[in-house]
Amino acid sequence: MYGEVGLAHFFYARSRFVTDLQQSIQEQLAELDSELDLVAMERPGNESLRIFIDHPGGVDLALCERVTKHLGGLLVDYSLEVSSPGPKYRRSSTSSENKESPQ
């Protein structure tokens, strides 16, 4: 019985850590560019962090490099990969300037 409680506490603490880390990254992205969005975050290993970002203007290598430099503090604890999930998974635009007008 104690093992189950300990295990539940471990997963709660890990989940809380991941949530706090995601929130911190999103706040740092907003400092860099208010339109940057953290789409997903993965931890493929204890010392690895993979983040997927999106931006209404698209994501290119230069933006990934800017984000990596801006999140440089994370490099102390993690190897960091910054990427885009690709156009298939882009967030939908709500801005009228990005909507196509019917022809």
Residue, then its C-alpha position, 0 to 999 in steps of 0.5 A: m500500500y505504501g508503494e502505491v502512495g509513494l508512486a502516486h506522489f512521484f507521478y504528481a511531483r513529476s507532472r507538477f514539475v513538467t507543468d511548471l517547466q512548460q509555463s516557464i518556457q511559454e513565459q520566456l517565449a512571450e518575452l521574446d515574441s508575444e506571438l510565439d506559442l509552445v505547442a508541445m514539450e517532450r523529455p526524451g531523457n532526463e537531460s534532454l528537452r525537445i520543444f515545438i513552437d509555432h508562430p503566425g508567420g511560420v517557423d524557420l531555422a532563424l526563429c528556432e536559433r533565436v528561441t534556443k539562444h533566448l532559452g539558453g538558461l535551460l542549457v545548463d540542465y538539458s540538451l535543448e532541441v527547438s523545432s516546429p511540428g510542421p504546417k499540418y499541425r499549425r494553430s488556426s489563425t483568428s486574425s482577420e489579416n491572415k484569413e483568405s477572402p473568397q474570390 
